[in-house]
Every structure is written in structure tokens, then in C-alpha cells.
Amino acid sequence: KLDLFDVYGSVWFGAIYVLLMVSLVGCIIPRTIVYARNIRSEPPAAPRNLLRLPDHASYDTSESPEAVAERARAVLTQRGYRLRAPREGEEGISAERGYLREVGNLVFHLSVLIVLAGFATGGLLGYKGGVILVQGTTFSNNLTSYDDFVPGSLFQADRMEPFSFTVDDFDIDWLTSGPRQGMARGFQAHLRYRESPDDAEQDYDLKVNHPLKIGSTEVFLIGHGYAPVITIRDGDGNVVYSRPTVFLPTDASFLSLGVVKAPDAQPQGIGLEGLLYPTYVKLGGDPVNVMGDDKNPLLSMLVYTGDLNMDDPAGQSVYLLDKSKATKVLKPDGSDFRIDLSLGETVELPDGLGSVTFDSITPWTRLQVSQTPGKLVALAGVSLALLGLLGSLFIRPRRVWVRTRRQGAGTLVEVAALDRSGGGDVAPVLEEIVTALQAGTDRRTPDEETS
């Protein structure tokens, strides 16, 4: 069993998840130890010949070596460099900066671990469910109210928050001109909700990307459609079906597909299958739906009679009609008997089967209810990852050395810079430091060499 239909809950996916976390821990701990050791150590001593480094400069000045060295220490300290303490027998000044670059790398790796932990928490303890609600119906947050429900591996039903809400109304703003004419520009559901049975009702306008938040649970508006109210009377004149029936959109114009099942009709069960045209027109003799708004709704359905196989132990979808044991109703000429109903119309079925009435049309909304306990942890991890990544990309670890020595009646000053990460241009840094060292001095015979 490979659990290909339940990848995130499978053993092998969990093993990969754990191995990834172990790998990250195995990367973070050694690098943290190395970094802690490096942060306590001083910059290395200056190389013997600074002029052999790729980026270097030198100049002569009448100042004493001690005065230049003192200014160099001040200039480097002001620019955030950490200096190597003077030692007996060592010449020159060693300075280094950019220690936070490795901190950025460590923070990035640690944040990935935090994100994984956040997602794991949400996947284990949280849940996600979906439900379609016709306008005017009420939803209570319990397992039996959902159309589909995906719990976490460690989910406990008693942790579900006891809220409820009613969809009072549903508004759609349709585009009436332009290339997208007939499509929805925006929609919202007007809800009345209670956070618990004893709490007072509150109002909320639910919009796309503006979920209703109740405690740690969020309710999202993710779709909508139409539910025509259909009434079926059987051959004895009894009402065997009368309620809103959810039709599912098949395209952007909201041409919708649906079925109706009346297994208890007499003398035979009745099943309907067909399309809902919210705005029906005929073009060239063919039925066409021109927009999603219900300006001219029409039902066009085929009729089936007999056993609808409702007692099948395997069950069946409410959106599909099992026709394996049913018989399609035909006209005397052998063609399909199709009922085309405008709003308010009734059609009599042949052979005394009964009648079908298209009473009204009402909107439905599809809602997603989810609880993700580790969401804030994952968000914090992503924020840390961004900060760590920025730090590792833009903080440049650099070393600078300054050496002064007597040369004739003056002092020869040698300066070199090195980018430890490679690929960085340190020439501007070198020029800036040399300029700061030369400011206000009597520079007699400048002889700068940079590369």
C-alpha cells in the first residue's frame, strides 16, 4: 500500500519529513559551533606582503607611523570593523567585519525548521472541511454538517469550536460591459453567526480573501452557484420532492449541471438530469447561456424512471444520477423526452408519471472551514527566513589590513582589502578607507596601486 491517495498522511511522507528535519538539525548545530568559535576569535595577522593581494593601495606621508596607525584604528572602528589586539613583534593593523552574514545563513536554516514544525503542527492537529449552503440555511460546526472533511492525524473532534452561522443573503456584482461582460466582478455572503450557542448573534459580510475568524477557525468564501427550487408530483398527485437543488457550474458563464432524485414517486421512481441556463437565449436554433446572472433562467432536463439504485451499499453522489437500473423516458417517436422549464412553469410527464415545476431559483455558496494551529509559527518562520536570506545576501564579510613603516624622512602606508565570500568588489571599500586615512594629512608622494 503506497498511500498515493493520502500522500501527506502516509508513512513514507512522514519519514521524509522527519529526515529533512534531522538533516537540518545536523547542518545547524555544527555550523553554530563553528560560528561561535569564529566570533570569539580575533582577525588574523596581516600577510607579509600586502601588495601581493588583488586589491591594495599605498602612499607616502610625512606623518609618523604611530599617528597613521592611530588614525587607521579610528577609521576602521567607525566603519564597524573589529580590530586585532596589538601583539609583540607583529606589524600592521588587522580588521574584519561581516560576522552577521553567517548569522543570516544560520537564521535561514533555523527558519526552515520552524516552518516545517508549523506545517507539521497544522497538518497533525488541524482540519479542513467544505460545505455548500443554500441561501437561508444554517451551518453548525460539527462533523455531520460537512460535505467533505479532511482531519489531521491527531485531530480531536471535541476541540472543534461550537460556532454556527446562517447565510442570510448573497450579493454578486456582475460586469455589464467590456470583454468580460457577464462575469462576476465580486461577490459576498451576508452571515449571522454565533461563536457559541449562548452568545449573541453577530453580522459579518464574507468576501473572497476576507475570511470570518472565530477563535482559531477561519471560514472562507471560495465559490457560488445556483440552486433551482424544483417540485415533483408523482402519478398520485403527491409532492415527492420540493426543495432547492444544488447545480454545479460547468464553465465561467455558470451553465450548471444537476440531478434530481425522487425514488419514492408512484408508480415509479423519477430521476431528472440536465442543465440550468441562468440567462437563456437561442442563437441559430441552439440553446446558449450568455451570462452568469439569472436574467432568464431555464431548466432543460432528461427524465428517467424506475429504480434509481438509492439502496446501493457503496452509496452514491448527490450530484450524479445512477441510471444503471433506470429507464429513460422517450417520446412516441423514440426521441428523448426533454423538459424545458422557464421560471414558474410546470410540465406534465407522459404516461401518468406526474409533473415537474420550476418554482424559483436561489443562490448557494461554497465555504471552506479550516483550523490550522501552526499557522502563526509557520508565518514567523517565513519572516525569519526572509530576514536571514537578506542578511546572507547583502552582508559582505571583509578583511582590511593597514601597515605603516618608516621610509626615509616619511612613512609608507600600505592598505589591502579582501572579500572573504568571493565575488564582491572591494575596490570602492579600499578607496574609501585610503581617502579617510589621507584626509587632513601632508601626503607628499602618493603612489596608489589598486586592482
C-alpha positions as CSV (number, residue, x, y, z in Angstrom):
1,K,0.0,0.0,0.0
2,L,1.7,3.2,-1.2
3,D,-1.0,5.7,0.1
4,L,-0.9,7.6,-3.2
5,F,-4.4,9.0,-2.4
6,D,-3.3,10.1,1.0
7,V,0.3,11.3,0.4
8,Y,0.5,13.8,3.3
9,G,-0.8,11.2,5.8
10,S,1.4,8.3,4.5
11,V,4.2,6.7,6.5
12,W,6.8,7.3,3.8
13,F,6.0,11.1,3.5
14,G,6.3,11.3,7.3
15,A,9.6,9.6,7.1
16,I,10.9,12.1,4.5
17,Y,9.6,15.0,6.6
18,V,11.4,13.7,9.7
19,L,14.6,13.0,7.8
20,L,14.6,16.5,6.4
21,M,14.2,18.0,9.9
22,V,17.1,15.7,11.2
23,S,19.2,16.8,8.2
24,L,18.6,20.5,9.0
25,V,19.4,20.0,12.7
26,G,22.6,18.2,11.6
27,C,23.5,21.2,9.5
28,I,22.6,23.9,12.0
29,I,24.4,22.5,15.1
30,P,27.9,22.1,13.7
31,R,27.8,25.4,11.8
32,T,26.6,27.1,15.0
33,I,29.6,25.7,16.9
34,V,32.0,26.8,14.2
35,Y,30.4,30.3,14.2
36,A,30.6,30.6,18.0
37,R,34.3,29.7,17.8
38,N,34.9,32.2,15.0
39,I,33.0,35.0,16.7
40,R,35.3,34.8,19.7
41,S,38.5,34.7,17.7
42,E,40.3,37.8,16.5
43,P,41.0,38.7,12.9
44,P,44.2,37.0,11.5
45,A,47.5,38.8,11.4
46,A,48.4,40.8,8.3
47,P,50.1,39.0,5.5
48,R,53.8,39.5,5.0
49,N,53.4,41.3,1.7
50,L,50.1,43.3,1.3
51,L,51.0,44.4,-2.2
52,R,50.6,40.9,-3.5
53,L,46.9,40.9,-2.6
54,P,44.5,41.6,-5.5
55,D,43.1,44.8,-4.0
56,H,45.8,47.0,-2.4
57,A,47.0,50.6,-2.3
58,S,50.0,52.5,-0.9
59,Y,51.0,56.1,-0.4
60,D,53.7,58.2,1.3
61,T,53.1,60.7,4.0
62,S,55.1,63.0,6.3
63,E,53.2,61.8,9.4
64,S,54.8,59.4,11.8
65,P,53.9,55.7,11.6
66,E,52.3,55.9,15.0
67,A,50.0,58.8,14.0
68,V,48.8,57.0,10.9
69,A,48.2,53.7,12.8
70,E,46.2,55.6,15.4
71,R,44.0,57.2,12.6
72,A,43.6,53.8,10.9
73,R,42.3,52.2,14.1
74,A,39.8,55.1,14.5
75,V,38.7,54.9,10.8
76,L,38.2,51.1,10.9
77,T,36.4,51.2,14.2
78,Q,34.0,53.9,13.0
79,R,33.1,51.6,10.0
80,G,32.2,48.7,12.1
81,Y,35.4,46.7,11.8
82,R,36.7,44.6,14.7
83,L,40.4,45.0,15.3
84,R,43.0,42.6,16.2
85,A,44.7,43.4,19.5
86,P,48.4,44.6,19.1
87,R,51.0,41.9,19.7
88,E,54.7,42.0,20.3
89,G,56.6,41.5,17.1
90,E,53.5,42.0,14.8
91,E,53.4,44.8,12.3
92,G,50.3,46.3,10.9
93,I,46.6,46.5,11.8
94,S,44.2,43.7,11.1
95,A,40.4,44.4,11.0
96,E,37.4,42.3,10.0
97,R,33.6,42.9,9.6
98,G,30.6,41.0,8.3
99,Y,30.2,38.4,11.0
100,L,26.4,38.6,10.8
101,R,26.5,37.1,7.3
102,E,26.9,33.6,8.8
103,V,24.1,34.5,11.3
104,G,21.9,35.1,8.3
105,N,22.7,31.7,7.0
106,L,22.0,30.1,10.4
107,V,18.8,32.0,10.8
108,F,17.6,30.9,7.3
109,H,18.2,27.2,8.1
110,L,16.6,27.5,11.5
111,S,13.6,29.3,10.0
112,V,13.1,26.4,7.6
113,L,13.0,24.1,10.6
114,I,10.4,26.4,12.2
115,V,8.3,26.4,9.0
116,L,8.4,22.6,8.9
117,A,7.4,22.4,12.5
118,G,4.5,24.9,11.9
119,F,3.2,23.0,9.0
120,A,3.5,19.7,10.8
121,T,1.5,21.1,13.8
122,G,-1.2,22.3,11.4
123,G,-1.3,19.0,9.5
124,L,-1.5,16.9,12.6
125,L,-3.8,18.9,14.8
126,G,-5.9,20.9,12.4
127,Y,-8.6,20.1,9.9
128,K,-10.2,21.4,6.7
129,G,-13.8,21.0,5.6
130,G,-16.1,22.2,2.8
131,V,-19.8,22.8,2.7
132,I,-22.3,24.1,0.2
133,L,-25.0,26.2,1.8
134,V,-28.2,27.5,0.0
135,Q,-29.2,31.0,1.0
136,G,-31.2,30.9,4.2
137,T,-29.7,27.7,5.6
138,T,-27.8,27.4,8.8
139,F,-24.5,25.6,9.5
140,S,-23.3,24.2,12.8
141,N,-19.6,23.3,13.3
142,N,-19.8,19.6,13.8
143,L,-18.6,16.6,11.7
144,T,-22.0,15.7,10.3
145,S,-22.5,19.2,8.8
146,Y,-19.7,19.0,6.3
147,D,-19.9,17.8,2.7
148,D,-16.2,16.9,2.8
149,F,-13.8,16.8,5.8
150,V,-10.1,16.3,6.0
151,P,-8.8,15.9,9.6
152,G,-5.2,15.9,10.8
153,S,-3.7,12.7,12.0
154,L,-4.0,13.8,15.6
155,F,-7.3,15.7,15.2
156,Q,-9.8,15.5,18.0
157,A,-13.5,16.4,17.3
158,D,-14.0,17.8,20.8
159,R,-11.6,20.6,20.0
160,M,-13.9,22.0,17.3
161,E,-15.3,25.4,18.3
162,P,-19.1,25.3,18.7
163,F,-20.0,28.2,16.4
164,S,-22.8,28.4,13.9
165,F,-23.9,30.8,11.2
166,T,-26.7,31.4,8.7
167,V,-26.3,32.6,5.1
168,D,-29.0,35.4,5.0
169,D,-28.2,36.8,1.6
170,F,-25.7,36.6,-1.2
171,D,-24.8,39.6,-3.5
172,I,-23.0,39.4,-6.8
173,D,-21.6,42.4,-8.7
174,W,-21.8,41.4,-12.4
175,L,-19.8,43.0,-15.2
176,T,-22.3,44.5,-17.7
177,S,-19.9,45.7,-20.4
178,G,-16.4,45.0,-21.8
179,P,-14.8,41.8,-22.9
180,R,-15.6,40.1,-19.6
181,Q,-19.3,41.1,-19.7
182,G,-21.5,38.6,-17.8
183,M,-18.8,37.5,-15.4
184,A,-18.7,38.2,-11.7
185,R,-16.6,41.2,-10.6
186,G,-17.1,40.4,-6.9
187,F,-19.4,38.6,-4.5
188,Q,-20.1,38.5,-0.8
189,A,-22.3,36.5,1.6
190,H,-24.1,38.2,4.5
191,L,-23.8,36.0,7.6
192,R,-25.3,35.9,11.0
193,Y,-23.1,33.9,13.4
194,R,-22.8,32.9,17.0
195,E,-19.4,31.9,18.5
196,S,-21.2,29.5,20.8
197,P,-24.8,28.6,21.4
198,D,-25.1,31.0,24.3
199,D,-23.5,34.0,22.6
200,A,-25.4,36.8,20.9
201,E,-25.7,36.8,17.1
202,Q,-23.3,39.0,15.1
203,D,-23.3,40.1,11.5
204,Y,-20.4,39.6,9.0
205,D,-20.0,40.2,5.3
206,L,-18.0,37.3,4.0
207,K,-15.8,38.1,0.9
208,V,-13.1,36.4,-1.0
209,N,-9.8,36.6,0.8
210,H,-11.6,38.2,3.8
211,P,-12.4,35.1,6.0
212,L,-14.6,35.1,9.1
213,K,-12.3,34.4,12.1
214,I,-13.9,32.6,15.1
215,G,-11.2,31.8,17.6
216,S,-8.6,29.7,15.8
217,T,-11.0,28.7,13.0
218,E,-11.4,30.6,9.7
219,V,-14.4,30.5,7.3
220,F,-13.5,31.2,3.6
221,L,-15.8,32.0,0.7
222,I,-14.5,30.1,-2.3
223,G,-17.4,29.7,-4.7
224,H,-21.0,30.1,-5.6
225,G,-23.7,28.9,-7.9
226,Y,-27.5,28.4,-8.3
227,A,-30.0,26.0,-6.7
228,P,-33.3,25.9,-8.6
229,V,-36.3,25.1,-6.4
230,I,-38.0,22.1,-8.1
231,T,-41.2,20.4,-7.1
232,I,-42.1,16.9,-8.4
233,R,-45.6,15.4,-8.0
234,D,-46.0,11.7,-8.7
235,G,-48.8,10.0,-10.6
236,D,-51.0,10.1,-7.5
237,G,-50.6,13.9,-7.2
238,N,-48.4,13.7,-4.1
239,V,-45.5,16.0,-3.6
240,V,-42.5,13.7,-3.5
241,Y,-39.8,16.3,-3.9
242,S,-39.7,20.0,-3.3
243,R,-36.6,21.9,-2.3
244,P,-33.6,23.8,-3.6
245,T,-31.3,21.6,-5.6
246,V,-27.7,22.5,-6.0
247,F,-26.5,22.6,-9.6
248,L,-22.7,22.8,-10.2
249,P,-21.3,25.3,-12.7
250,T,-19.5,23.8,-15.7
251,D,-18.0,27.0,-17.1
252,A,-17.4,30.7,-16.5
253,S,-20.9,31.6,-17.7
254,F,-22.4,29.4,-14.9
255,L,-24.1,26.9,-17.2
256,S,-24.7,24.4,-14.5
257,L,-25.3,20.6,-14.3
258,G,-27.5,18.9,-11.7
259,V,-29.7,16.0,-10.9
260,V,-33.0,15.4,-9.0
261,K,-33.9,12.1,-7.3
262,A,-37.4,11.2,-6.3
263,P,-37.1,7.4,-5.6
264,D,-40.5,7.3,-3.7
265,A,-42.6,8.5,-6.5
266,Q,-45.5,6.3,-7.6
267,P,-46.0,4.4,-9.7
268,Q,-42.2,4.6,-10.4
269,G,-39.3,6.5,-9.1
270,I,-38.4,9.6,-11.0
271,G,-34.9,11.0,-11.8
272,L,-34.0,14.2,-13.6
273,E,-30.7,15.1,-15.1
274,G,-29.8,18.2,-17.1
275,L,-28.7,21.8,-17.3
276,L,-29.6,25.1,-15.8
277,Y,-29.2,28.2,-18.0
278,P,-29.1,31.3,-15.8
279,T,-29.6,33.6,-18.8
280,Y,-31.1,31.5,-21.6
281,V,-31.2,32.6,-25.3
282,K,-31.4,30.8,-28.6
283,L,-28.8,31.5,-31.2
284,G,-29.2,29.8,-34.6
285,G,-31.7,27.4,-33.0
286,D,-29.3,26.3,-30.3
287,P,-29.7,27.0,-26.6
288,V,-27.0,29.3,-25.2
289,N,-26.2,30.7,-21.8
290,V,-24.9,34.2,-22.3
291,M,-24.1,35.3,-18.7
292,G,-23.9,34.2,-15.1
293,D,-26.7,36.5,-13.8
294,D,-30.1,34.8,-13.6
295,K,-31.9,37.1,-16.0
296,N,-33.8,34.4,-17.8
297,P,-33.3,31.1,-16.1
298,L,-34.3,27.9,-17.8
299,L,-34.1,24.2,-16.8
300,S,-33.5,21.6,-19.6
301,M,-33.6,18.0,-18.2
302,L,-34.0,14.4,-19.3
303,V,-36.3,12.2,-17.4
304,Y,-35.6,8.7,-16.0
305,T,-38.0,6.3,-14.2
306,G,-37.6,3.1,-12.3
307,D,-35.0,2.0,-9.7
308,L,-32.5,4.8,-9.0
309,N,-30.3,2.4,-7.0
310,M,-30.5,4.5,-3.9
311,D,-30.0,1.4,-1.7
312,D,-26.6,0.6,-3.1
313,P,-24.3,-0.2,-0.1
314,A,-21.5,1.7,-1.8
315,G,-23.6,4.9,-1.7
316,Q,-23.7,7.5,-4.5
317,S,-23.0,11.1,-5.0
318,V,-25.9,13.6,-4.7
319,Y,-24.6,15.2,-7.9
320,L,-24.8,12.1,-10.0
321,L,-27.8,10.0,-11.1
322,D,-27.3,6.2,-11.2
323,K,-29.0,5.2,-14.4
324,S,-27.9,1.6,-14.4
325,K,-31.3,0.3,-13.4
326,A,-33.4,3.2,-14.6
327,T,-35.2,3.7,-18.0
328,K,-35.0,6.9,-20.0
329,V,-38.4,8.4,-20.8
330,L,-38.9,8.7,-24.6
331,K,-41.4,10.4,-26.9
332,P,-43.7,8.3,-29.1
333,D,-41.2,8.8,-32.0
334,G,-38.4,7.3,-29.9
335,S,-36.5,10.5,-29.2
336,D,-35.6,11.7,-25.8
337,F,-38.3,13.3,-23.7
338,R,-36.8,16.6,-22.5
339,I,-38.5,19.0,-20.2
340,D,-37.6,22.7,-20.8
341,L,-38.9,24.8,-17.9
342,S,-38.8,28.6,-17.5
343,L,-39.3,30.1,-14.1
344,G,-42.8,29.3,-12.7
345,E,-43.7,26.7,-15.4
346,T,-45.0,23.2,-14.9
347,V,-44.6,20.3,-17.3
348,E,-46.7,17.1,-17.2
349,L,-44.8,13.9,-17.5
350,P,-46.0,11.2,-20.0
351,D,-47.8,8.0,-19.0
352,G,-49.2,9.5,-15.8
353,L,-45.8,9.7,-14.1
354,G,-46.6,13.1,-12.6
355,S,-45.4,16.6,-13.1
356,V,-42.3,18.9,-12.6
357,T,-42.5,22.5,-11.6
358,F,-39.7,25.1,-11.7
359,D,-40.7,27.2,-8.7
360,S,-37.9,29.6,-8.1
361,I,-34.1,30.0,-8.1
362,T,-31.8,30.8,-5.1
363,P,-28.0,31.1,-4.8
364,W,-25.7,28.8,-2.9
365,T,-22.3,29.5,-1.6
366,R,-19.3,27.1,-1.1
367,L,-17.4,27.7,2.1
368,Q,-14.2,26.3,3.4
369,V,-13.8,26.0,7.2
370,S,-10.3,25.3,8.4
371,Q,-8.3,25.3,11.6
372,T,-4.5,25.5,11.3
373,P,-2.9,25.6,14.8
374,G,0.7,26.1,13.5
375,K,-0.1,28.9,11.0
376,L,1.5,31.7,13.1
377,V,4.5,29.5,13.8
378,A,5.0,28.9,10.0
379,L,4.4,32.7,9.3
380,A,7.1,33.6,11.9
381,G,9.4,31.0,10.2
382,V,8.9,32.5,6.8
383,S,9.6,36.0,8.2
384,L,12.8,34.9,9.8
385,A,13.8,33.1,6.6
386,L,13.4,36.3,4.6
387,L,15.5,38.3,7.2
388,G,18.1,35.6,7.2
389,L,18.2,35.4,3.4
390,L,18.6,39.2,3.1
391,G,21.4,39.1,5.7
392,S,23.3,36.4,3.9
393,L,22.9,38.1,0.5
394,F,23.8,41.7,1.4
395,I,26.2,41.4,4.3
396,R,29.7,41.1,2.9
397,P,32.5,39.6,5.2
398,R,35.6,41.7,4.6
399,R,39.1,42.0,6.0
400,V,41.3,45.1,5.8
401,W,45.0,45.4,6.7
402,V,47.0,48.6,7.2
403,R,50.8,48.6,7.6
404,T,52.9,51.6,8.3
405,R,56.7,51.8,8.3
406,R,59.4,54.4,8.1
407,Q,60.8,55.2,4.7
408,G,63.4,57.9,4.6
409,A,62.0,61.1,6.2
410,G,58.4,60.0,5.9
411,T,56.1,57.0,6.3
412,L,55.0,54.4,3.7
413,V,51.4,53.4,4.2
414,E,50.2,50.1,2.7
415,V,46.5,49.2,2.7
416,A,44.8,45.9,1.4
417,A,41.3,44.6,1.4
418,L,39.8,41.1,0.9
419,D,36.2,39.9,0.3
420,R,36.0,36.6,2.2
421,S,32.9,35.4,0.3
422,G,34.4,35.9,-3.1
423,G,32.8,37.8,-6.0
424,G,32.5,41.1,-4.1
425,D,34.1,44.3,-5.4
426,V,36.2,45.7,-2.6
427,A,37.9,48.4,-4.7
428,P,35.3,51.1,-3.5
429,V,35.8,50.0,0.1
430,L,39.6,50.2,-0.3
431,E,39.4,53.7,-1.9
432,E,37.1,54.9,0.9
433,I,39.5,53.8,3.6
434,V,42.5,55.2,1.9
435,T,40.7,58.5,1.4
436,A,39.8,58.6,5.0
437,L,43.4,57.9,6.1
438,Q,44.7,60.7,3.8
439,A,42.2,63.3,4.9
440,G,43.9,66.2,6.6
441,T,47.5,64.8,6.1
442,D,50.5,66.0,4.3
443,R,50.7,63.4,1.6
444,R,53.9,64.0,-0.2
445,T,54.4,61.4,-2.9
446,P,51.2,59.5,-3.5
447,D,51.7,56.1,-5.2
448,E,48.4,54.2,-5.2
449,E,48.1,50.8,-6.8
450,T,44.7,49.2,-6.9
451,S,43.4,46.3,-8.9
